[in-house]
Amino acid sequence: LERMLRSSVVNAAFHACEALSQLAFRNSRNGARIMSCANPNMMRSLDDLLTLNDPALDADSLSELKTAVLRVLNNCAWNSRQICVHITEDVSIIAHVEDILMAAK
């Protein structure tokens, strides 16, 4: 799934986010495993998707992708204080989440 996040095919990244989100939903062990993935590119890949601005995508598709990334982060953080702290310590991700939320106003 981590490789799919880095795929140049945006649809693959979207479905990877959806799968990760489902795996982490109400399952703290899965959420912890996702966030502590042996591959350090997991958080960077999620962060990159939050800032993706592909002109080939329409606004709705881009919004759905970013929402899927936010669900991954939310579901991983939901059941684990440690993972929540880990995510919030990532200044880049938090800045991009804030940007998305401010743009949604």
C-alpha positions as CSV (number, residue, x, y, z in Angstrom):
1,L,0.0,0.0,0.0
2,E,2.9,2.4,0.7
3,R,4.1,2.0,-2.8
4,M,0.7,2.8,-4.1
5,L,0.7,6.0,-2.2
6,R,3.8,7.1,-4.2
7,S,2.2,5.9,-7.5
8,S,2.0,8.5,-10.3
9,V,-1.5,7.1,-10.8
10,V,-3.6,9.2,-8.5
11,N,-6.4,6.7,-8.5
12,A,-4.0,4.1,-7.0
13,A,-3.0,6.5,-4.3
14,F,-6.6,7.3,-3.5
15,H,-7.5,3.6,-3.2
16,A,-4.4,3.0,-1.0
17,C,-5.6,5.7,1.3
18,E,-9.0,4.2,1.5
19,A,-7.6,0.8,2.3
20,L,-5.2,2.3,5.0
21,S,-8.1,4.2,6.5
22,Q,-10.3,1.1,6.7
23,L,-7.4,-0.9,8.3
24,A,-6.9,1.7,10.9
25,F,-10.6,2.4,11.7
26,R,-11.3,1.4,15.3
27,N,-8.1,-0.7,15.4
28,S,-5.3,0.9,17.3
29,R,-2.8,-1.8,16.5
30,N,-3.3,-1.4,12.8
31,G,-3.1,2.4,13.1
32,A,0.1,2.1,15.0
33,R,1.6,-0.3,12.4
34,I,0.6,2.1,9.6
35,M,2.3,5.1,11.2
36,S,5.3,3.2,12.4
37,C,5.8,1.5,9.0
38,A,9.4,0.4,8.5
39,N,9.5,2.5,5.4
40,P,10.0,6.1,6.4
41,N,8.4,7.3,3.2
42,M,4.9,6.6,4.5
43,M,4.5,9.9,6.2
44,R,6.2,11.8,3.4
45,S,3.9,10.1,0.9
46,L,0.8,11.1,2.8
47,D,2.2,14.7,3.1
48,D,2.9,14.8,-0.6
49,L,-0.6,13.8,-1.4
50,L,-1.9,16.6,0.8
51,T,-0.1,19.1,-1.3
52,L,-0.7,17.5,-4.7
53,N,-1.9,20.0,-7.3
54,D,-2.3,18.0,-10.5
55,P,-3.8,20.2,-13.2
56,A,-5.2,17.0,-14.8
57,L,-7.5,16.5,-11.8
58,D,-10.7,18.3,-11.4
59,A,-11.4,20.0,-8.1
60,D,-13.7,17.2,-6.8
61,S,-11.2,14.5,-7.4
62,L,-8.4,16.5,-5.7
63,S,-10.7,17.1,-2.8
64,E,-11.6,13.4,-2.5
65,L,-8.0,12.5,-2.5
66,K,-7.1,14.9,0.2
67,T,-10.1,13.8,2.3
68,A,-8.9,10.2,2.0
69,V,-5.5,11.2,3.3
70,L,-7.1,13.1,6.2
71,R,-9.1,10.0,7.0
72,V,-6.0,7.9,7.2
73,L,-4.4,10.4,9.6
74,N,-7.6,10.7,11.7
75,N,-8.2,6.9,11.9
76,C,-4.6,6.2,12.9
77,A,-4.6,9.0,15.6
78,W,-8.1,8.2,16.9
79,N,-7.2,5.2,19.1
80,S,-3.6,6.0,20.1
81,R,-2.3,9.0,22.0
82,Q,1.3,8.0,20.9
83,I,0.3,8.1,17.2
84,C,-1.6,11.3,17.6
85,V,1.5,12.9,19.1
86,H,3.7,11.4,16.3
87,I,1.4,13.0,13.7
88,T,1.2,16.4,15.4
89,E,4.9,16.5,15.7
90,D,5.2,16.5,11.9
91,V,5.2,20.2,11.3
92,S,4.8,19.8,7.5
93,I,1.7,17.6,7.8
94,I,0.1,19.8,10.4
95,A,0.7,22.9,8.2
96,H,-0.8,21.2,5.2
97,V,-3.8,20.1,7.2
98,E,-4.3,23.6,8.5
99,D,-4.1,24.9,4.9
100,I,-6.8,22.5,3.7
101,L,-9.1,23.3,6.6
102,M,-8.7,27.1,6.1
103,A,-9.4,26.7,2.4
104,A,-12.6,24.8,3.2
105,K,-14.1,27.8,5.0
